[in-house]
Amino acid sequence: MSAPYSTVRLPVLAASALLLASTTLARAQTLSPTTAATPTHATTKNVTKAETQKESDGESASHSSFIDGQSREITQTTRNTLDANGEEHITVNAHLDALRSAMQPSTGATVYRFSRKDIETIPGGDNAPLNTVLLQAPGVAQDSYGQIHVRGDHNEVQFRLDGVQLPEGLSVFGQSLMTRFAHSMSMTTGALPSEYGFLQAAVIDITTKNGSADRGGDVSIYGGARDYFFPSVQYGTHAGKWDFFATADYVHNRVGIENPTPKFNAIHDLSNQYHFLGHLRYTADENTRISFIAGVSNAEYQLPNNPGQQRQFANPDFLNSALSQQVYGSVNSASLNERQKEITDFGILSLQKEMGKFSLQSSVFTRYSSLGYSPDPIGDLVYNGIAQRAQRSVMSTGSQSDVTWRVNGQHTVRFGYQVYVERNSSKTDSTVYPQTGTDSNGDAVYSGSTISIHDGSGRTGWMYGLYAQDEWRVTKNLTINYGLRFDGVDEYTHSKQVSPRLNIVYTPWHGGTFHAGYSRYFTPPPFELVGGTQLNKFANTSAAPGTLQDTTVKAERDHYFDMGFAQAITPHWHASFDAYLKIAKNMIDEGQFGSPVILSAFNYRRGQVNGYEFATDYEAGPVTLYGNFAWSRAIGKDITTAQWNFDPDDLAYIKQHWIHLDHDQRWTASAGGSYTAFRRTGHPTQISATMVFGSGLRADSDIPNGRSVPIYATFNMSLVQSFQDLFRIPFLKRTQLRLDVINLFDKRYELRDGSGIGVGAPQYGLRRTILTGISQRF
């Protein structure tokens, strides 16, 4: 991104937010905590607790979930250690957190909540990657590079921090957001209300740790097999009207990317990662709060090697050329040295304000993300016909505001906007063999010397959305939420759409909730994944594409239908069922094409996704159990954009036939449970286990994506022993020892076999890995 943009645009937006803060502070009014809760309703579930509520409870689902998941926990764990000012500070922040949650309800949608207890119960706890936590929710399928697919969509998952949506970045491996950042989080899916736009397969809202809920410090060391070394530190405190929290960690291991072979250890798979999150808040009074969140992620990866590979050239003609025969065997695929580096930085400045019947949260934010690929100069030429050093970056700056107007007991009106300004830049330096002609058989002839090709592009674009909705409490047991959303994109593509949303929630009897909804969706193509390659530069070279057709990626437009029912069977046992259907035009998918692990977007002219989910859970005393399964089918027809990435024969077939999407997985399931012994003592012992089942992502047969890889089921186990005041030192508190076993039965399983539309290489799941750790609270 150019310097003028980065140094001017962000301060202007920050100044606007501060001006808004000063104006609102001057008009502050008092709001009683008893009038803050507005009746809203969603089908809400915890991984270990599924909740259904009657409207007569007088609380929103989001509000009640917060009270259960945070406020109660905060007061119970700090009541005996904080002075009166500390208690008041925590109570006020809990009140404001509940109001913020109520500003973005999920009326009629399906919500899966992960409390702090749920996160700590999963094997690995805070050390577990974020995607492994989300895999415990229904309808979430795992893929390579840490990706997840929710309800058959490729990657249309948006992440929010304390209700503020982060712009998309370029991270491919793992996540730039760590589980350690979260005090709690939720996953919202289904027919979403109108406040949610752009990426709508699922909304992951992370309630970040802060100096009130997570006071004190913690130092831990975690590690084990495959050079796994994972130290971390966190500290939170508050003084007067200020509270502060920071956490940092360092990850070193040899399992940075999935192994391309079924062997126990991968070749050339070293990873080093650094992460940081800081959270500073100023609570002016019970109705006003300003917060600032900043995060950094810096990760370096070796790309693992697959020994014994045959040559895989981008241009099939190269495979039969004389030059191909000449260089064959000159490089061993086990000794390649390809590397990739990913950087993500972000910052969010927010103002939250209560003014009588109005609630406001207004934020400005920025996110910088970059990705760099370093090739093996000789090996990439031999195996791919091109050695390409690639750099991409995207700088996103924007603003989001959400307002709630509590009109009366029957109507709650919500409205707001989101706007992003993004600068995308891409450059590549490629080494290729030039074509000098053809032989007598018509096969290409290439020169033995190489040439260099430089290609670069950059673009600045806008993306914006406005919404308004009314939550109408028709009767005691019936709520209707209806609204409109207007979205537009002015980047590589230029399009707009008005999207109606309608959700109905009905509670026919105590403990039972029925919901049904329709949402019109508009999904802009991911700005950072739309390439600007000048294809004519690669004509008549060993990297020439099969076709020079490259239609610009378009925005996706969907009709989404969802309905379901949740029931509290007993006070401790809950169950739910959901069914959904998405009908898409210009359905967006993504794939890896070439050696750099950079995803590229493309469209199917038509698409359809449908499925259903079942979830149940039980919690009583020291025991928690949960389980879920989901069935899904995702199909597409006629690839109409970015055609140069595909084999011409595949394009011709897909133009006339429906095919399964490469990330389509028919059956997905997960389950888990935990038992806590001695839980009422100072030395509780927790045993927990989780399971993930998949029927397999797609692979090629005689037709594209015509089969699936074999089914698999993996089990993880954890043993955590805690001690209170183990060392009898006043400033040292809880000591915790943990033992985690990932893939307990050492199951060998494929995530990808290297074939399929947009699949770059085979990937296998992690073999049995034993990890241990110790953490000390202070």
ChimeraX attribute file (.defattr): number of C-alpha atoms within 10 A of each C-alpha:
attribute: neighborCount
match mode: 1-to-1
recipient: residues
	/A:1	18
	/A:2	10
	/A:3	8
	/A:4	8
	/A:5	15
	/A:6	16
	/A:7	10
	/A:8	10
	/A:9	15
	/A:10	17
	/A:11	12
	/A:12	10
	/A:13	19
	/A:14	19
	/A:15	12
	/A:16	14
	/A:17	19
	/A:18	17
	/A:19	12
	/A:20	14
	/A:21	19
	/A:22	11
	/A:23	11
	/A:24	18
	/A:25	19
	/A:26	8
	/A:27	8
	/A:28	15
	/A:29	15
	/A:30	13
	/A:31	16
	/A:32	10
	/A:33	14
	/A:34	8
	/A:35	10
	/A:36	21
	/A:37	19
	/A:38	26
	/A:39	26
	/A:40	27
	/A:41	32
	/A:42	25
	/A:43	28
	/A:44	27
	/A:45	27
	/A:46	22
	/A:47	29
	/A:48	29
	/A:49	24
	/A:50	26
	/A:51	29
	/A:52	25
	/A:53	23
	/A:54	22
	/A:55	23
	/A:56	9
	/A:57	10
	/A:58	14
	/A:59	20
	/A:60	25
	/A:61	29
	/A:62	29
	/A:63	26
	/A:64	20
	/A:65	21
	/A:66	24
	/A:67	18
	/A:68	12
	/A:69	21
	/A:70	21
	/A:71	20
	/A:72	12
	/A:73	16
	/A:74	19
	/A:75	17
	/A:76	10
	/A:77	12
	/A:78	17
	/A:79	13
	/A:80	9
	/A:81	9
	/A:82	13
	/A:83	10
	/A:84	9
	/A:85	12
	/A:86	18
	/A:87	17
	/A:88	14
	/A:89	21
	/A:90	22
	/A:91	17
	/A:92	19
	/A:93	21
	/A:94	22
	/A:95	22
	/A:96	24
	/A:97	19
	/A:98	23
	/A:99	27
	/A:100	24
	/A:101	21
	/A:102	24
	/A:103	26
	/A:104	20
	/A:105	25
	/A:106	29
	/A:107	31
	/A:108	33
	/A:109	25
	/A:110	26
	/A:111	26
	/A:112	24
	/A:113	28
	/A:114	26
	/A:115	25
	/A:116	18
	/A:117	14
	/A:118	20
	/A:119	24
	/A:120	17
	/A:121	26
	/A:122	25
	/A:123	26
	/A:124	27
	/A:125	21
	/A:126	20
	/A:127	23
	/A:128	16
	/A:129	18
	/A:130	21
	/A:131	20
	/A:132	19
	/A:133	19
	/A:134	24
	/A:135	23
	/A:136	25
	/A:137	28
	/A:138	25
	/A:139	28
	/A:140	26
	/A:141	33
	/A:142	24
	/A:143	21
	/A:144	21
	/A:145	16
	/A:146	18
	/A:147	17
	/A:148	23
	/A:149	21
	/A:150	23
	/A:151	30
	/A:152	27
	/A:153	24
	/A:154	23
	/A:155	19
	/A:156	20
	/A:157	20
	/A:158	20
	/A:159	19
	/A:160	17
	/A:161	18
	/A:162	19
	/A:163	20
	/A:164	23
	/A:165	23
	/A:166	19
	/A:167	24
	/A:168	20
	/A:169	25
	/A:170	22
	/A:171	23
	/A:172	17
	/A:173	20
	/A:174	17
	/A:175	17
	/A:176	26
	/A:177	22
	/A:178	20
	/A:179	23
	/A:180	25
	/A:181	25
	/A:182	22
	/A:183	21
	/A:184	22
	/A:185	24
	/A:186	25
	/A:187	23
	/A:188	25
	/A:189	22
	/A:190	29
	/A:191	33
	/A:192	30
	/A:193	30
	/A:194	30
	/A:195	24
	/A:196	23
	/A:197	25
	/A:198	24
	/A:199	20
	/A:200	21
	/A:201	21
	/A:202	26
	/A:203	23
	/A:204	21
	/A:205	21
	/A:206	22
	/A:207	21
	/A:208	22
	/A:209	26
	/A:210	24
	/A:211	21
	/A:212	26
	/A:213	23
	/A:214	20
	/A:215	20
	/A:216	17
	/A:217	18
	/A:218	20
	/A:219	17
	/A:220	19
	/A:221	17
	/A:222	20
	/A:223	21
	/A:224	16
	/A:225	14
	/A:226	18
	/A:227	13
	/A:228	18
	/A:229	19
	/A:230	18
	/A:231	18
	/A:232	20
	/A:233	19
	/A:234	23
	/A:235	21
	/A:236	22
	/A:237	18
	/A:238	20
	/A:239	13
	/A:240	12
	/A:241	14
	/A:242	18
	/A:243	22
	/A:244	22
	/A:245	25
	/A:246	22
	/A:247	21
	/A:248	20
	/A:249	21
	/A:250	17
	/A:251	19
	/A:252	20
	/A:253	19
	/A:254	23
	/A:255	22
	/A:256	25
	/A:257	25
	/A:258	25
	/A:259	29
	/A:260	24
	/A:261	21
	/A:262	18
	/A:263	12
	/A:264	13
	/A:265	16
	/A:266	23
	/A:267	20
	/A:268	23
	/A:269	21
	/A:270	20
	/A:271	22
	/A:272	17
	/A:273	20
	/A:274	16
	/A:275	22
	/A:276	23
	/A:277	24
	/A:278	22
	/A:279	22
	/A:280	20
	/A:281	23
	/A:282	18
	/A:283	19
	/A:284	14
	/A:285	16
	/A:286	20
	/A:287	24
	/A:288	24
	/A:289	23
	/A:290	20
	/A:291	18
	/A:292	18
	/A:293	21
	/A:294	18
	/A:295	21
	/A:296	19
	/A:297	22
	/A:298	18
	/A:299	24
	/A:300	20
	/A:301	23
	/A:302	22
	/A:303	28
	/A:304	27
	/A:305	21
	/A:306	19
	/A:307	14
	/A:308	9
	/A:309	11
	/A:310	11
	/A:311	19
	/A:312	14
	/A:313	20
	/A:314	22
	/A:315	18
	/A:316	19
	/A:317	17
	/A:318	26
	/A:319	22
	/A:320	12
	/A:321	16
	/A:322	17
	/A:323	17
	/A:324	21
	/A:325	11
	/A:326	11
	/A:327	16
	/A:328	15
	/A:329	13
	/A:330	10
	/A:331	15
	/A:332	17
	/A:333	19
	/A:334	14
	/A:335	15
	/A:336	22
	/A:337	18
	/A:338	21
	/A:339	21
	/A:340	22
	/A:341	20
	/A:342	23
	/A:343	21
	/A:344	24
	/A:345	20
	/A:346	21
	/A:347	19
	/A:348	24
	/A:349	22
	/A:350	25
	/A:351	24
	/A:352	24
	/A:353	27
	/A:354	25
	/A:355	17
	/A:356	16
	/A:357	16
	/A:358	18
	/A:359	23
	/A:360	22
	/A:361	23
	/A:362	22
	/A:363	27
	/A:364	27
	/A:365	25
	/A:366	24
	/A:367	22
	/A:368	23
	/A:369	24
	/A:370	22
	/A:371	24
	/A:372	22
	/A:373	22
	/A:374	19
	/A:375	23
	/A:376	18
	/A:377	17
	/A:378	17
	/A:379	21
	/A:380	25
	/A:381	25
	/A:382	26
	/A:383	24
	/A:384	22
	/A:385	26
	/A:386	28
	/A:387	25
	/A:388	25
	/A:389	20
	/A:390	22
	/A:391	20
	/A:392	23
	/A:393	22
	/A:394	26
	/A:395	26
	/A:396	26
	/A:397	25
	/A:398	25
	/A:399	24
	/A:400	21
	/A:401	19
	/A:402	23
	/A:403	22
	/A:404	25
	/A:405	19
	/A:406	21
	/A:407	12
	/A:408	12
	/A:409	10
	/A:410	16
	/A:411	19
	/A:412	21
	/A:413	20
	/A:414	24
	/A:415	22
	/A:416	20
	/A:417	20
	/A:418	24
	/A:419	19
	/A:420	20
	/A:421	20
	/A:422	25
	/A:423	23
	/A:424	23
	/A:425	21
	/A:426	24
	/A:427	19
	/A:428	18
	/A:429	14
	/A:430	21
	/A:431	23
	/A:432	25
	/A:433	23
	/A:434	21
	/A:435	18
	/A:436	13
	/A:437	12
	/A:438	12
	/A:439	11
	/A:440	6
	/A:441	6
	/A:442	9
	/A:443	16
	/A:444	23
	/A:445	23
	/A:446	23
	/A:447	16
	/A:448	14
	/A:449	8
	/A:450	16
	/A:451	11
	/A:452	13
	/A:453	13
	/A:454	13
	/A:455	16
	/A:456	16
	/A:457	14
	/A:458	16
	/A:459	15
	/A:460	18
	/A:461	17
	/A:462	19
	/A:463	21
	/A:464	20
	/A:465	23
	/A:466	21
	/A:467	23
	/A:468	20
	/A:469	22
	/A:470	22
	/A:471	26
	/A:472	20
	/A:473	21
	/A:474	11
	/A:475	11
	/A:476	12
	/A:477	16
	/A:478	19
	/A:479	25
	/A:480	23
	/A:481	25
	/A:482	22
	/A:483	21
	/A:484	20
	/A:485	26
	/A:486	18
	/A:487	23
	/A:488	22
	/A:489	24
	/A:490	15
	/A:491	21
	/A:492	21
	/A:493	16
	/A:494	14
	/A:495	15
	/A:496	16
	/A:497	17
	/A:498	15
	/A:499	20
	/A:500	18
	/A:501	21
	/A:502	24
	/A:503	26
	/A:504	22
	/A:505	27
	/A:506	21
	/A:507	22
	/A:508	12
	/A:509	11
	/A:510	13
	/A:511	17
	/A:512	21
	/A:513	28
	/A:514	23
	/A:515	26
	/A:516	23
	/A:517	25
	/A:518	24
	/A:519	25
	/A:520	23
	/A:521	29
	/A:522	27
	/A:523	22
	/A:524	26
	/A:525	28
	/A:526	25
	/A:527	25
	/A:528	25
	/A:529	22
	/A:530	21
	/A:531	23
	/A:532	17
	/A:533	15
	/A:534	14
	/A:535	16
	/A:536	10
	/A:537	13
	/A:538	19
	/A:539	16
	/A:540	17
	/A:541	24
	/A:542	28
	/A:543	27
	/A:544	24
	/A:545	22
	/A:546	18
	/A:547	14
	/A:548	16
	/A:549	14
	/A:550	18
	/A:551	13
	/A:552	19
	/A:553	27
	/A:554	25
	/A:555	24
	/A:556	22
	/A:557	20
	/A:558	20
	/A:559	17
	/A:560	22
	/A:561	21
	/A:562	25
	/A:563	23
	/A:564	23
	/A:565	21
	/A:566	27
	/A:567	23
	/A:568	20
	/A:569	13
	/A:570	10
	/A:571	11
	/A:572	15
	/A:573	19
	/A:574	25
	/A:575	24
	/A:576	25
	/A:577	17
	/A:578	22
	/A:579	19
	/A:580	21
	/A:581	22
	/A:582	25
	/A:583	16
	/A:584	21
	/A:585	20
	/A:586	25
	/A:587	28
	/A:588	29
	/A:589	24
	/A:590	22
	/A:591	21
	/A:592	17
	/A:593	18
	/A:594	21
	/A:595	23
	/A:596	22
	/A:597	21
	/A:598	23
	/A:599	21
	/A:600	19
	/A:601	22
	/A:602	27
	/A:603	27
	/A:604	25
	/A:605	19
	/A:606	20
	/A:607	24
	/A:608	23
	/A:609	21
	/A:610	19
	/A:611	20
	/A:612	20
	/A:613	21
	/A:614	20
	/A:615	24
	/A:616	25
	/A:617	25
	/A:618	21
	/A:619	18
	/A:620	10
	/A:621	9
	/A:622	13
	/A:623	15
	/A:624	21
	/A:625	21
	/A:626	25
	/A:627	22
	/A:628	23
	/A:629	21
	/A:630	25
	/A:631	20
	/A:632	21
	/A:633	19
	/A:634	22
	/A:635	19
	/A:636	26
	/A:637	23
	/A:638	21
	/A:639	23
	/A:640	22
	/A:641	20
	/A:642	19
	/A:643	21
	/A:644	17
	/A:645	23
	/A:646	16
	/A:647	16
	/A:648	14
	/A:649	12
	/A:650	14
	/A:651	18
	/A:652	12
	/A:653	16
	/A:654	19
	/A:655	17
	/A:656	10
	/A:657	11
	/A:658	16
	/A:659	19
	/A:660	25
	/A:661	29
	/A:662	28
	/A:663	32
	/A:664	25
	/A:665	28
	/A:666	19
	/A:667	20
	/A:668	25
	/A:669	25
	/A:670	25
	/A:671	24
	/A:672	23
	/A:673	22
	/A:674	23
	/A:675	17
	/A:676	19
	/A:677	15
	/A:678	11
	/A:679	14
	/A:680	9
	/A:681	11
	/A:682	13
	/A:683	18
	/A:684	16
	/A:685	19
	/A:686	20
	/A:687	20
	/A:688	22
	/A:689	22
	/A:690	24
	/A:691	19
	/A:692	23
	/A:693	19
	/A:694	23
	/A:695	19
	/A:696	25
	/A:697	27
	/A:698	27
	/A:699	24
	/A:700	18
	/A:701	12
	/A:702	7
	/A:703	15
	/A:704	21
	/A:705	20
	/A:706	15
	/A:707	17
	/A:708	23
	/A:709	19
	/A:710	15
	/A:711	16
	/A:712	16
	/A:713	17
	/A:714	22
	/A:715	20
	/A:716	21
	/A:717	22
	/A:718	23
	/A:719	21
	/A:720	23
	/A:721	17
	/A:722	21
	/A:723	17
	/A:724	16
	/A:725	16
	/A:726	15
	/A:727	12
	/A:728	9
	/A:729	9
	/A:730	8
	/A:731	10
	/A:732	16
	/A:733	19
	/A:734	17
	/A:735	21
	/A:736	20
	/A:737	17
	/A:738	21
	/A:739	20
	/A:740	24
	/A:741	20
	/A:742	21
	/A:743	22
	/A:744	17
	/A:745	13
	/A:746	16
	/A:747	16
	/A:748	18
	/A:749	20
	/A:750	25
	/A:751	24
	/A:752	27
	/A:753	21
	/A:754	16
	/A:755	18
	/A:756	25
	/A:757	24
	/A:758	22
	/A:759	23
	/A:760	20
	/A:761	19
	/A:762	18
	/A:763	23
	/A:764	21
	/A:765	24
	/A:766	23
	/A:767	20
	/A:768	19
	/A:769	17
	/A:770	18
	/A:771	20
	/A:772	20
	/A:773	20
	/A:774	18
	/A:775	19
	/A:776	19
	/A:777	19
	/A:778	16
